[in-house]
């Protein structure tokens, strides 16, 4: 299991992709792995990472985990979770 610290979140491509920008704390993260985070007590939300992107900045690299959403409403739900400045788990998706 990997861990990722979310510095900020945003949507792109007509609000059909939700992006978590931050940095890897532990492990390696690749596309096809899944973001897992608590939603309510004893309820977890899991979604597959569509792709990753690294943005080079003068103050350090930022890793973007991109989740492809079926609709803008789904992306809005992710945004409503307010996961900025949180550490989340990244798990391997069973094949």
BELRAZI-V651694 format. One record per helix or strand. SS is the DSSP state (~ for helix, > for strand). FROM is the first residue (numbers start at 1). TO is the last residue. If there is no record, write none. Layout:
ss->SS from->FROM to->TO
ss->SS from->FROM to->TO
This chain:
ss->> from->2 to->12
ss->> from->17 to->26
ss->> from->34 to->40
ss->> from->43 to->48
ss->> from->51 to->55
ss->> from->62 to->68
ss->~ from->72 to->80
ss->> from->86 to->91
